[in-house]
């Protein structure tokens, strides 16, 4: 099964440069229309994310700062998102964000794309 990100506007919150670039390319390879990387929350906090993005891929920590409050903002705005992180303690996520998928690093590109497709409630291509 091959997932499709056709036409999606995707926000990537990731502070590791190479990982962010890999995710960006992966999203583009699967048809994303626009991909924006924010390596710090200050780059995106004041923007109207609901008007700019269809979905987000969120690392749990950006330069030592938790993204959970920003994730709450995404949820309030109705923007689907997935967590992609190397942190393995999932209790807080399960408690605060039931139903939001955590894709743990290292992950395969297929796993991440599938999680985004599921978050957007899209049907994978065959």
C-alpha positions in Angstrom: 0.0 0.0 0.0 1.3 3.4 -0.9 0.1 6.5 0.9 -0.5 9.8 -0.8 0.1 13.3 0.5 -1.1 14.8 -2.7 -1.9 18.5 -2.4 -1.3 18.8 1.4 0.3 21.8 3.0 2.6 20.3 5.7 4.3 21.9 8.7 7.3 20.1 10.0 8.5 21.0 13.5 12.0 19.4 13.8 15.2 20.9 15.1 17.6 18.3 13.6 18.5 19.8 10.3 19.2 16.5 8.4 16.0 14.8 9.8 14.0 17.9 8.8 15.4 17.8 5.3 14.7 14.1 4.9 11.1 14.5 6.1 10.6 17.5 3.7 11.9 15.4 0.8 9.8 12.4 1.8 6.6 14.6 1.9 7.4 16.1 -1.5 8.1 12.6 -2.9 4.6 11.6 -1.8 3.0 14.6 -3.4 2.8 17.3 -0.8 2.0 20.7 -2.3 3.9 22.8 0.2 6.2 21.8 3.1 7.5 24.3 5.7 10.1 23.5 8.3 10.3 25.3 11.7 13.3 24.4 13.8 12.1 26.5 16.7 8.7 27.4 18.0 9.4 31.1 17.7 9.4 30.7 13.9 5.8 29.6 13.8 4.1 30.7 17.1 2.6 33.9 15.8 1.4 32.5 12.5 -2.2 31.5 11.6 -1.4 27.8 11.2 -5.0 26.9 10.5 -4.9 29.1 7.4 -1.5 27.8 6.2 -1.3 24.1 6.9 -3.4 21.0 6.4 -1.4 18.8 8.7 1.7 18.9 11.0 4.6 16.6 11.9 5.7 17.5 15.4 8.8 16.6 17.3 8.2 16.6 21.0 11.1 18.8 21.8 12.6 21.6 19.8 16.0 22.8 21.1 15.0 21.7 24.6 11.5 23.3 24.5 8.4 21.1 24.7 6.0 21.3 21.8 3.0 20.0 23.8 1.4 23.5 24.2 1.8 24.1 20.5 0.3 20.7 19.8 -2.7 21.7 21.9 -3.0 24.8 19.7 -3.0 22.6 16.6 -5.8 20.4 18.1 -7.9 23.5 19.0 -7.5 24.8 15.4 -8.6 21.4 14.0 -5.3 20.7 12.3 -4.4 17.0 12.3 -0.9 16.1 13.4 1.4 13.3 14.4 4.3 13.3 16.8 7.6 12.1 15.4 10.2 11.9 18.2 13.0 10.0 19.7 11.4 10.3 23.2 10.0 7.0 24.2 7.9 8.1 27.2 4.5 8.1 25.7 2.4 8.4 28.9 2.0 12.2 28.6 1.0 12.0 24.9 -1.5 9.2 25.5 -3.0 11.1 28.4 -3.1 14.6 26.8 -3.5 13.6 23.1 -5.5 10.4 22.9 -5.8 9.2 19.3 -2.7 11.2 18.1 -0.1 8.9 16.8 3.5 8.9 18.0 6.0 7.7 15.4 9.2 7.0 17.3 12.7 7.6 15.9 14.3 6.0 14.1 11.3 5.4 11.9 10.8 4.4 8.3 9.5 6.9 5.8 6.6 4.7 5.1 5.6 4.6 8.7 5.7 8.4 9.0 3.8 8.9 5.7 1.2 6.4 6.7 0.7 8.1 10.1 0.2 11.5 8.3 -2.3 9.9 5.9 -4.2 8.4 8.7 -4.2 11.6 10.7 -5.7 13.3 7.6 -8.2 10.5 7.2 -7.0 9.8 3.6 -7.2 6.4 2.0 -3.8 4.9 1.1 -3.2 4.2 -2.6 -2.7 0.6 -3.7 
